[in-house]
Amino acid sequence: MTIAEDNKPFFKYTKDHRFAPMYPLLAKEIVDKYGITEGVCLDIGAGSGALSIELSKITSLSLIALDIEPEAIEMAEENCVIHNVPHKRIRFVFGAVEKMPLPDASVDLILSRGSIPFWTDHVSAFEDIFRVLAPQGKAMIGCGFSRYQSLKEVEKMRPVWTPEVLKKRTRWKKGSFLADTLREAGINEYTITDDSFGTWIELYKSPETR
Ligand SMILES: C[S@@+](CC[C@H](N)C(=O)[O-])C[C@H]1O[C@@H](n2cnc3c(N)ncnc32)[C@H](O)[C@@H]1O
């Protein structure tokens, strides 16, 4: 497999893919962290569907995998077959994070890994994420790997970008961009973690929030 093929945003999720060992660990980490194993889970920019596929194996969550690329959804559906995920266990939704075709307050857990660098309107994206999040719901949005991996494994997986691509892909986490975006989106309760495992924004919607 060439580097270019290996860095494709969506791919056949087989054990040979460079990222393959990460998704089961990330899914387990998310379950341990939030303890949400039932209810509705939305994976935004799901790509190959690997995270949703792994969550389908270890939880009873009703999984929704949303992506803006029909080709990604096709690939994710193929990956479900490879991983013996029962038909319709994951609901695939075509749509953009900035205006999701989902009801208000309908999702208990929102996840998004590796999609945020591609969003075109981050304020609208976070407004819509907060709109669909149910009261007491949690969201974990960002880029990176699992804390259940060793940093040595993470370093082996880390993509090597050209300086131009790196600049483009990391713009969203520079300076006060995230803090400004979240403020504009009207979100006050959040944490940002930025370290060698990645950059993650975690949101919580209190029961009083409408
Ligand atoms: C690098 S891939 C990450 C895929 C997957 N989450 C993973 O961890 O393997 C980024 C995905 O985000 C999707 N995407 C980009 N912009 C989007 C948007 N505005 N709304 C929804 N999905 C988007 C792309 O189509 C792509 O599948």
The ligand as a Gaussian input file, in Angstrom:
#p B3LYP/6-31G(d) Opt

LIG

0 1
 C      -10.361000      11.897000       7.521000
 S      -11.980000      11.308000       7.294000
 C      -12.297000      10.607000       8.893000
 C      -13.202000       9.421000       8.785000
 C      -13.500000       8.690000      10.085000
 N      -14.140000       9.538000      11.061000
 C      -12.285000       8.027000      10.662000
 O      -11.892000       8.372000      11.781000
 O      -11.739000       7.146000      10.016000
 C      -12.997000      12.775000       7.259000
 C      -14.455000      12.488000       6.854000
 O      -15.224000      13.675000       7.090000
 C      -16.153000      13.816000       6.031000
 N      -16.559000      15.237000       5.965000
 C      -15.822000      16.293000       5.533000
 N      -16.523000      17.431000       5.633000
 C      -17.734000      17.100000       6.171000
 C      -18.891000      17.857000       6.519000
 N      -18.950000      19.184000       6.338000
 N      -19.956000      17.188000       7.030000
 C      -19.913000      15.834000       7.215000
 N      -18.839000      15.069000       6.905000
 C      -17.759000      15.697000       6.384000
 C      -15.384000      13.334000       4.801000
 O      -16.239000      12.999000       3.740000
 C      -14.602000      12.153000       5.379000
 O      -15.308000      10.946000       5.227000

